[in-house]
Amino acid sequence: MRRRQFERADHLSKDTSTPQYKSFPLLIMRAEFRADKSDKNVFLYGSHPANHQETLSCQVAYIF
């Protein structure tokens, strides 16, 4: 197994957006988009080092 060397980051930042929608009285839907950024290559994009990454996640919650 080959390991990749990553640089140590001096600055990391993130932005997150999480809209929420209540479609029914007991059902909540959320989507979250997160963007991470670094001044060095500390993330992986496939098998290559990168200085940013984006993440999208979805959630459905039933309240009881």
C-alpha positions in Angstrom: 0.0 0.0 0.0 1.4 3.4 -1.0 1.0 6.3 1.3 0.8 9.9 0.2 2.6 12.7 2.1 0.4 15.6 3.0 1.6 19.1 3.9 0.7 20.6 7.3 -2.0 23.2 6.9 -1.4 26.7 8.3 -5.0 27.8 7.6 -8.3 25.8 7.3 -11.7 27.3 6.7 -15.2 26.1 6.1 -18.6 27.3 4.9 -21.8 25.5 5.7 -25.4 26.0 4.5 -28.3 23.9 6.0 -31.7 24.7 4.6 -34.7 23.0 6.4 -38.2 22.3 5.1 -41.1 21.0 7.2 -43.3 19.3 4.6 -45.8 17.7 7.0 -46.4 18.4 10.7 -44.2 15.5 11.8 -41.7 15.3 8.9 -38.6 17.5 8.6 -36.2 17.5 5.6 -32.7 19.0 5.6 -29.9 19.3 3.1 -26.4 20.4 4.1 -23.7 21.7 1.8 -20.2 22.1 3.3 -17.1 23.6 1.6 -13.7 23.1 3.2 -10.6 25.1 2.1 -7.0 24.9 3.1 -3.8 26.7 2.1 -2.1 23.3 1.6 -3.1 19.9 0.1 -4.7 18.2 3.1 -7.7 16.6 1.5 -8.1 13.8 -1.0 -9.9 14.1 -4.3 -10.0 10.5 -5.5 -6.4 9.4 -5.0 -4.9 12.9 -5.5 -4.2 15.5 -2.8 -6.3 18.6 -2.9 -6.6 21.9 -1.1 -10.5 21.9 -0.9 -13.4 19.5 -0.6 -17.2 19.8 -0.9 -19.7 17.6 0.9 -23.5 17.3 0.4 -25.7 15.4 2.8 -29.5 15.0 3.1 -31.6 14.0 6.1 -35.2 13.2 6.7 -36.5 13.2 10.3 -39.8 11.9 11.6 -40.9 13.6 14.9 -42.9 11.4 17.3 
